Amino acid sequence: MAREHRWPSFVYGAGEEPDYRFSFANERTYLAWIRTSLALLAAGVAIDVVDLSMSGAAQHALAVLLVALGLVCSVAAWVRWALAERAMRRREPLPSFGLGILVTVLMVVAVAVLVLAL
């Protein structure tokens, strides 16, 4: 397939093909983040459905937090894949993952609310 026909063009439009092993490793990382986002979505749905010994508003807020975090993780997974793939093609340093701290803090908050409520 010609380079100009590959999508997204901002990833594939410049540079040269990296070693396929690095592209596959990048794809595995992307899929791991997708699995994480699916787990967060499932946890949010479960928190909303199961009757816990906490107020209904707190339980619903926790469920919304987990679902929103799952959605953020899925978008961040694709952005991170694209930026890493582009950096490898251009032989540039890989991008940092600043969003990781946000995901970590929100997960700690969600777990703390759940533990304190139970």
C-alpha positions in Angstrom: 0.0 0.0 0.0 1.4 3.4 -0.9 2.4 5.7 1.9 0.0 8.5 0.9 -3.1 6.2 1.1 -2.5 5.1 4.7 -4.5 6.5 7.5 -3.8 8.6 9.6 -1.7 10.6 7.2 -0.1 12.6 10.0 1.4 9.3 11.3 2.4 7.7 8.0 3.0 10.8 5.9 6.6 11.3 6.9 9.7 9.3 7.8 10.4 5.7 7.0 9.0 2.3 8.1 10.4 1.3 11.5 11.3 -2.2 12.4 8.0 -4.1 12.4 8.7 -5.4 15.9 8.5 -1.9 17.3 5.2 -1.2 15.5 3.8 -4.5 16.8 5.0 -3.6 20.4 3.3 -0.2 20.0 0.1 -2.0 18.9 0.2 -4.3 21.9 0.5 -1.3 24.2 -2.4 0.2 22.5 -4.5 -2.9 22.9 -3.5 -3.1 26.6 -4.9 0.4 27.1 -8.0 -0.6 25.3 -8.4 -3.6 27.7 -8.0 -1.2 30.6 -10.6 1.1 29.3 -13.0 -1.8 28.8 -12.4 -2.9 32.4 -13.1 0.6 33.6 -16.3 0.8 31.7 -17.4 -2.6 33.0 -16.5 -1.5 36.6 -18.5 1.7 36.2 -21.6 -0.2 35.0 -21.2 -2.8 37.8 -20.9 0.0 40.4 -24.1 1.6 39.1 -26.0 -1.7 39.0 -24.9 -3.4 42.3 -26.5 -2.2 45.5 -23.7 -1.0 47.7 -23.9 0.4 51.2 -23.4 4.0 50.1 -25.7 6.8 49.1 -27.2 6.6 45.7 -25.6 9.9 44.6 -22.1 8.8 45.7 -22.6 5.4 44.0 -23.8 7.1 40.7 -20.9 9.6 40.9 -18.4 6.8 41.3 -19.9 4.9 38.4 -19.7 8.1 36.2 -16.1 8.6 37.2 -15.1 5.1 36.2 -17.0 5.3 32.9 -15.5 8.7 32.1 -12.0 7.4 33.0 -12.6 4.4 30.6 -13.5 6.8 27.8 -10.5 9.0 28.4 -8.3 5.9 28.4 -9.6 4.7 25.1 -9.0 8.1 23.4 -5.6 8.4 25.1 -4.7 5.0 23.9 -5.2 5.9 20.2 -3.4 9.3 20.6 -0.5 7.6 22.3 -0.3 4.9 19.6 -0.3 7.6 16.9 2.3 9.8 18.5 4.6 6.9 19.3 4.3 5.4 15.7 5.0 8.8 14.2 8.1 9.3 16.5 9.4 5.9 15.5 9.0 6.7 11.8 10.8 10.0 12.2 13.5 8.5 14.4 12.6 10.9 17.2 12.4 10.3 20.9 9.2 8.7 22.0 6.6 11.0 23.6 6.1 11.1 27.4 2.9 9.9 28.9 1.7 12.8 31.0 -1.8 11.6 31.1 -0.7 8.6 33.1 -0.6 10.7 36.3 -4.1 11.8 35.7 -5.4 8.2 35.3 -3.5 7.1 38.4 -4.8 9.9 40.6 -8.4 9.4 39.4 -8.1 5.6 40.0 -6.8 6.3 43.5 -9.7 8.6 44.2 -12.2 6.0 42.9 -10.7 3.3 45.1 -10.6 5.5 48.1 -14.3 6.5 47.7 -15.2 2.8 47.3 -13.2 1.6 50.3 -14.4 4.4 52.6 -18.0 3.8 51.6 -17.8 0.1 52.3 
